[in-house]
Amino acid sequence: MQLPNISITQLRLRMVVPFLALAGVLVFGQSLAASDATDTKDAVAESRAELLPGDVPALFVDLLTGESTDVDSEVGRLSQSWHPGMLPMVIESIRFSRNPELTSALFDLIEDKTGAGHGRDLNAWYIWLWAQEENRHPHYASFKSELYQYLDPLFAEYFDDARETTVRLDEIRWGGVAQDGIPPLRSPLMIPASEATYLDDDNVVFGVQINGDARAYPKRILAWHEMFVDNIGGVDFAGVYCTLCGALILYETDHQGVKHEVGTSGFLYRSNKVMYDKATQSLWNTTWGRPIVGPLVGKGIELKRSFVVTTTWGEWRRRHPQTTALSLSTGHNRDYDEGVAYRDYFATDELMFAVPSTDDRLKNKDEILALQFPEITDQRLAISADFLADNPVFHHELDGQQLVVLTDGSGANRVYDPGNVQFVSFDGDSSVIDDQDRLWQLSESGLSHEQLPPLPRLPAHRAFWFGWVAVWNDTELVK
């Protein structure tokens, strides 16, 4: 996938105004025009022996940056010293090559070494690679460090040969932006509902209420920022929105007394946003809520999920008249009109970034309600949003965990732990009737009855089917 040919990636790049000052760094094989980029390049060259002790990874970077200009000779050297673990390096190099001669030579090299006939289709090569057992080159991580620091010097800290990993390193792909290049909203300005006149009733919002503090985070704003970090009801949260996979997950950022300050890494794993934490520069899988590369791997860290509802502004404001909403005064100059960001991407079922496999039980971007309860079970569940719209009261069991999903007229889904209670009807507003003809009241935190113990809310979020099944390919599906 050649970067300039992907309009959505270009959109992601336009989100990164400060990063584009390093435009010369983005085009390998050409001179690094910006003085800052030149300084960075010189510094990298001086430290190459330390960063890349292997000659082969260094040679790749030399070819891409123009340090080596004899393509035939250098690619010949690669061929003579071929190691299967070099394949990801070749594929990543092809993605950034702007030298047609080099691109062609590298494609010929991997066709010759693998016998796979995928021609010049880079996506097909990625998918073929991921179908093979990982055979990691001992200096592959250092290769990624040297390569990607030409895009952002901070990327150098993510990858190191000695860093622990829990996923295939070749599946961690650059998403087209610098670290925090899609800028998170940290402690953003919230305004009363009466002042949020920019929002129409049918605008999509992510609604959160914690300890009585109700807030609405409009999708039209988060599509440009992909993360908010906020204190809601006295609790510190990060709302992580993976636009590509259609999922906003709300995480408590404190774990066993340690507050993790997370941001946007600039990388993806199976088309899912990858976070980083500022203290250790570890990379985190967004769907799992835990570190996958770096010093925090293996420390037993998994952020706690909280509940969030995808609904409309009109419905959320009706339920919560005292809610606040994100202000348009974010400190950034963006077109926050409804549906502007990623319009082309949302309009088709095509993916921007390849994943190892898809699952045709649903279309790629069909919406599902995603459920996982890691403190209870290793099993996962996806429920079609269309199915839930037709079944406003839906009971299910996931490895012993009972759950009931209530879907209102706006299509918003809320999940509760019903215990031994069987619900039979929901008025689409706040009244739920059980099979004993008892009336329960729905709230964001749980279901309540004046004479019975309350039933708690369970975490869940909406997502595109492909994004969920890409990281949980063993998920149960209800459709």
C-alpha positions in Angstrom: 0.0 0.0 0.0 1.7 3.2 -1.2 1.0 6.0 1.2 0.2 8.8 -1.4 -2.5 6.6 -3.1 -4.6 6.3 0.1 -6.9 9.3 0.5 -7.9 8.4 4.1 -4.3 8.2 5.1 -3.7 11.6 3.6 -6.6 12.8 5.8 -4.8 11.3 8.8 -1.7 13.2 7.8 -3.7 16.5 7.5 -4.6 16.0 11.2 -0.9 16.4 12.0 -0.1 20.1 11.4 3.1 20.3 13.4 4.4 17.0 12.1 4.1 18.2 8.5 6.9 20.7 9.2 9.1 17.6 8.8 7.7 17.0 5.3 11.1 16.2 3.9 11.4 13.3 6.3 8.3 11.7 4.9 9.7 11.0 1.5 12.5 8.5 1.6 14.9 8.5 -1.3 14.8 12.3 -1.6 16.9 14.8 0.2 15.7 15.8 3.7 14.9 19.4 3.1 14.1 20.7 6.5 17.0 21.6 8.7 15.5 19.9 11.7 15.1 16.7 9.5 18.8 17.0 8.4 19.9 17.3 12.0 17.8 14.3 12.9 19.3 12.3 10.0 22.9 13.2 10.9 22.3 12.2 14.5 20.8 8.9 13.4 23.7 8.2 11.1 26.2 8.9 13.9 24.5 6.5 16.3 23.7 3.8 13.8 26.3 1.3 15.2 24.5 1.4 18.5 21.0 1.4 17.2 21.5 -1.2 14.5 24.2 -3.7 15.3 23.1 -5.8 12.3 24.5 -4.8 8.9 21.4 -6.0 7.1 18.8 -3.8 8.8 21.2 -0.8 8.4 21.4 -1.5 4.7 17.6 -1.3 4.3 17.6 2.1 5.8 20.6 3.2 3.7 18.7 2.3 0.6 15.5 4.1 1.6 17.3 7.3 2.7 19.5 7.4 -0.4 22.7 6.7 1.6 23.2 3.7 -0.8 22.5 4.4 -4.4 23.7 1.2 -6.1 20.4 -0.6 -5.9 21.5 -3.7 -7.8 24.6 -4.3 -5.8 23.0 -3.7 -2.4 19.9 -5.8 -3.1 22.3 -8.5 -4.3 24.0 -8.3 -1.0 20.6 -8.7 0.7 19.9 -11.7 -1.5 23.2 -13.4 -0.6 22.6 -12.9 3.2 18.9 -13.8 3.1 17.2 -14.7 6.3 13.4 -15.4 6.4 13.1 -12.8 9.1 14.1 -10.2 6.5 10.8 -10.4 4.7 8.9 -7.9 7.0 11.8 -5.5 6.5 11.5 -5.8 2.8 7.7 -5.3 2.9 8.0 -2.2 5.2 10.7 -0.8 3.0 8.6 -1.2 -0.1 5.8 0.8 1.6 8.1 3.8 2.0 10.2 3.5 -1.1 9.8 6.3 -3.6 12.5 4.9 -5.9 10.8 2.8 -8.6 14.0 0.9 -9.3 14.4 0.0 -5.6 10.7 -0.9 -5.3 10.9 -3.3 -8.3 14.1 -4.9 -7.1 12.6 -5.5 -3.6 9.4 -7.1 -5.0 11.6 -9.3 -7.2 13.7 -10.3 -4.2 10.8 -11.5 -2.1 9.1 -13.3 -5.0 12.4 -15.2 -5.6 13.0 -16.0 -1.9 9.4 -17.0 -1.0 8.0 -18.4 -4.3 4.8 -16.6 -3.5 3.3 -14.9 -6.5 1.7 -11.7 -5.2 3.3 -9.4 -7.7 3.2 -5.8 -6.7 0.2 -6.1 -4.4 1.6 -5.0 -1.0 -1.6 -5.8 0.9 -1.5 -9.4 -0.5 2.1 -9.7 0.7 1.2 -8.5 4.2 -1.6 -11.0 4.4 0.6 -13.8 3.1 3.3 -12.9 5.6 0.9 -13.0 8.5 -0.3 -16.5 7.5 3.2 -17.8 8.0 4.7 -18.6 11.4 6.7 -15.6 12.7 10.4 -15.9 12.1 11.7 -12.7 13.6 15.1 -11.3 12.5 17.2 -10.7 15.7 17.5 -7.0 14.7 14.0 -6.5 13.4 13.0 -4.2 16.3 16.1 -2.1 15.8 15.3 -1.8 12.1 11.8 -0.5 13.0 13.4 2.0 15.5 15.8 3.4 12.9 13.3 3.4 10.1 10.5 5.1 11.9 12.5 7.7 13.7 12.9 9.4 10.3 9.2 10.0 10.6 9.2 11.0 14.3 12.3 10.8 16.5 10.0 9.7 19.4 9.2 6.5 17.5 12.8 5.3 18.2 11.8 4.6 21.8 9.0 2.2 20.9 11.2 -0.5 19.3 14.3 -2.2 20.7 15.7 -5.7 20.2 15.6 -6.2 24.0 12.0 -5.1 24.5 9.4 -7.7 25.5 6.5 -8.2 23.0 3.3 -10.2 23.2 2.3 -9.9 19.5 4.0 -10.3 16.2 6.1 -7.2 15.6 5.4 -7.2 11.9 1.7 -6.6 12.6 2.5 -3.3 14.3 2.2 -0.9 11.4 2.5 2.8 11.1 -0.9 4.5 10.8 0.2 7.7 9.1 0.8 10.1 12.0 3.4 11.1 14.6 3.1 10.4 18.3 0.0 12.3 19.4 -0.2 13.6 15.8 -3.9 13.0 16.1 -4.0 15.1 19.3 -5.8 13.7 22.3 -8.1 16.1 24.1 -6.8 16.4 27.6 -9.2 17.8 30.2 -11.2 19.3 27.4 -13.6 22.2 27.9 -17.1 21.0 28.6 -20.2 23.2 28.2 -23.8 23.0 29.4 -26.3 21.3 27.1 -28.0 24.7 26.5 -24.7 26.1 25.0 -24.0 23.1 22.8 -26.0 24.7 19.9 -23.7 23.3 17.3 -25.1 19.8 17.9 -28.2 18.6 16.1 -30.5 16.0 17.7 -29.4 13.3 15.4 -25.7 13.8 15.9 -23.9 10.7 17.3 -22.4 11.1 20.7 -20.7 8.8 23.2 -22.5 9.2 26.5 -20.9 8.7 29.9 -22.3 9.1 33.4 -20.0 8.4 36.4 -21.1 9.2 39.9 -23.9 11.5 38.6 -21.6 13.4 36.2 -23.1 13.1 32.7 -21.0 14.0 29.7 -21.4 13.8 25.9 -18.5 13.4 23.6 -19.6 13.9 20.0 -18.3 11.5 17.4 -17.8 14.4 15.0 -15.2 15.9 17.3 -13.5 12.6 18.4 -13.1 11.5 14.8 -10.4 14.2 14.7 -8.8 13.4 18.0 -9.4 9.7 18.7 -8.9 10.1 22.4 -10.0 12.2 25.4 -8.4 12.1 28.8 -10.8 13.5 31.5 -11.9 13.3 35.1 -15.5 12.2 35.2 -17.3 12.0 38.5 -13.9 12.1 40.3 -12.4 9.2 38.3 -9.6 9.6 35.7 -10.5 8.1 32.4 -9.2 7.8 28.8 -11.8 7.4 26.2 -10.0 5.8 23.3 -11.7 6.1 19.9 -10.4 3.9 17.1 -12.0 5.5 14.1 -10.8 2.8 11.8 -12.5 0.1 13.8 -15.5 2.1 14.9 -14.9 1.6 18.6 -14.8 3.9 21.7 -13.6 2.2 24.8 -13.6 3.9 28.2 -10.7 3.0 30.5 -9.8 4.0 34.0 -6.2 5.1 33.7 -5.3 4.3 37.4 -4.2 0.7 37.9 -3.2 -0.4 41.4 -2.3 3.1 42.4 -0.3 3.9 39.2 -1.8 6.5 36.9 -0.9 5.7 33.3 -0.8 8.8 31.1 -1.6 7.4 27.7 -1.6 8.9 24.2 -1.8 8.0 20.5 1.3 6.1 19.4 0.9 6.6 15.7 0.8 2.8 15.1 -1.9 0.2 14.6 -2.3 -3.4 15.4 -4.7 -5.2 13.0 -6.2 -1.8 12.1 -6.8 -1.1 15.8 -5.3 2.0 17.4 -2.2 1.4 19.5 -1.7 3.6 22.6 1.5 4.4 24.4 2.2 5.5 27.9 4.5 8.5 28.5 6.4 7.0 31.4 7.9 4.0 29.7 6.9 4.5 26.0 5.4 1.0 26.1 2.8 0.3 23.4 -0.7 -0.8 24.4 -3.3 -2.7 22.6 -6.5 -0.6 22.7 -9.0 -3.5 22.5 -7.2 -5.5 25.2 -6.3 -2.5 27.4 -2.9 -3.9 28.2 0.8 -3.4 27.1 2.0 -5.4 24.1 5.5 -4.0 23.6 8.0 -2.6 26.1 8.9 -2.5 29.8 5.3 -2.9 31.1 4.7 -6.2 29.3 4.3 -9.1 31.7 3.5 -6.9 34.7 -0.1 -8.0 34.9 -1.5 -4.6 33.9 -4.9 -4.4 32.3 -6.9 -1.2 32.5 -10.4 -1.5 33.8 -13.2 -0.8 31.3 -16.2 1.3 32.1 -19.6 1.6 30.4 -20.3 4.0 27.6 -23.3 4.3 25.3 -23.4 5.3 21.6 -26.5 7.3 21.1 -27.8 10.5 19.6 -27.4 14.0 21.1 -31.2 14.5 21.3 -31.8 11.2 23.2 -28.8 11.7 25.6 -29.9 15.3 26.4 -33.5 14.2 27.0 -32.3 11.6 29.5 -29.7 13.8 31.0 -30.8 17.5 30.9 -27.9 18.5 33.1 -25.3 16.9 30.8 -22.3 18.7 29.6 -20.9 18.3 26.1 -17.5 18.9 24.4 -17.0 22.5 23.3 -15.9 23.2 19.8 -13.1 25.3 21.5 -10.6 22.4 21.5 -7.5 24.5 20.8 -7.3 22.9 17.3 -8.5 24.1 13.9 -10.7 21.4 12.5 -13.9 21.1 10.5 -16.1 19.5 13.2 -19.2 19.3 11.1 -21.1 16.0 11.4 -19.7 13.3 9.1 -16.8 15.3 7.7 -13.9 13.2 9.1 -13.5 9.8 7.5 -16.6 10.3 5.3 -15.1 8.2 2.4 -13.9 5.5 4.8 -17.3 5.1 6.5 -19.1 5.1 3.1 -17.6 1.7 2.0 -16.9 -1.7 3.4 -13.2 -1.4 2.3 -10.4 -1.3 4.8 -7.6 1.1 4.9 -5.1 -1.3 6.5 -5.0 -5.0 5.8 -5.7 -7.5 8.6 -4.6 -11.1 8.7 -8.1 -12.3 8.0 -11.7 -11.2 7.8 -14.9 -13.1 8.8 -17.8 -13.1 6.3 -20.5 -13.9 8.9 -21.0 -10.1 8.8 -19.8 -7.3 6.5 -16.5 -5.7 7.6 -18.1 -2.5 8.9 -21.3 -3.9 10.2 -21.7 -2.7 13.8 -21.7 -5.0 16.7 -21.9 -4.7 20.5 -18.6 -6.0 21.9 -18.4 -7.6 25.3 -15.5 -9.0 27.3 -15.2 -9.6 31.0 -11.5 -10.6 31.6 -11.9 -10.7 35.3 -14.5 -13.5 34.8 -13.8 -15.3 31.5 -11.5 -15.5 28.5 -14.5 -15.8 26.2 -15.7 -12.9 24.1 -19.1 -12.0 22.6 -20.2 -9.9 19.7 -23.9 -9.2 19.1 -25.1 -7.6 15.8 -26.5 -4.1 16.3 -29.2 -4.9 13.8 -30.2 -8.0 15.8 -30.4 -5.9 19.0 -32.5 -3.3 17.2 -35.0 -6.1 16.5 -34.7 -7.5 20.0 -34.8 -4.7 22.5 -34.7 -7.1 25.4 -32.0 -9.8 24.9 -30.8 -12.2 27.5 -27.6 -14.2 27.0 -24.9 -16.0 29.0 -21.2 -15.8 28.4 -19.3 -18.5 30.3 -21.5 -18.3 33.3 -21.9 -14.5 33.3 -25.6 -13.6 32.8 -26.3 -10.4 30.9 -29.3 -8.6 29.4 -29.0 -6.0 26.7 -31.6 -3.3 26.5 -31.9 -1.3 23.3 -33.8 2.0 23.2 -35.4 3.7 20.2 -32.2 5.5 19.2 -30.5 2.2 18.8 -28.4 2.7 22.0 -27.4 -0.5 23.8 -27.0 -0.8 27.6 -25.9 -4.1 29.2 -26.7 -5.1 32.7 -26.1 -8.1 35.0 -29.6 -9.5 35.6 -28.6 -12.1 38.1 -31.6 -14.5 38.3 -34.1 -11.9 37.0 -35.7 -12.5 33.6 -36.8 -9.4 31.9 -39.6 -9.6 29.3 -40.3 -6.0 28.1 -38.7 -2.6 27.8 -40.6 0.6 27.0 -37.6 2.1 25.2 -37.2 4.7 27.8 -36.7 3.9 31.5 -39.2 1.2 32.5 -38.3 -2.5 32.3 -40.7 -5.3 33.3 -39.6 -8.8 34.5 -41.4 -12.1 34.3 -42.9 -11.5 37.7 -44.5 -8.3 36.4 -42.2 -6.2 38.6 -41.3 -2.7 37.4 -37.6 -1.8 37.2 -36.1 1.6 36.4 -33.2 1.9 34.0 -30.3 4.3 34.7 -26.7 4.6 33.3 -25.3 2.8 36.4 -27.8 0.0 36.8 -31.4 -1.3 37.0 -33.2 -0.5 40.3 -36.3 -1.8 42.0 -37.7 -0.2 45.2 -37.7 -3.5 47.1 -34.9 -5.5 45.5 -31.1 -5.1 45.3 -29.9 -3.1 42.2 -28.6 -4.8 39.2 -25.2 -3.3 38.0 -24.3 -2.1 34.5 -21.7 -4.0 32.6 -19.0 -2.5 30.2 -19.6 -2.8 26.5 -18.9 -0.8 23.4 -19.9 -0.6 19.8 -17.4 -1.6 17.1 -17.0 -2.6 13.5 -17.2 -6.3 13.1 -13.8 -6.6 11.3 -12.0 -4.7 14.0 -13.4 -6.9 16.8 -12.9 -10.2 15.1 -9.4 -9.3 13.9 -8.2 -9.2 17.5 -10.6 -11.8 18.9 -11.0 -14.3 16.1 -12.5 -16.8 18.5 -15.3 -14.5 19.5 -18.9 -15.8 19.8 -21.3 -14.0 17.5 -25.0 -13.5 17.8 -26.7 -12.1 14.7 
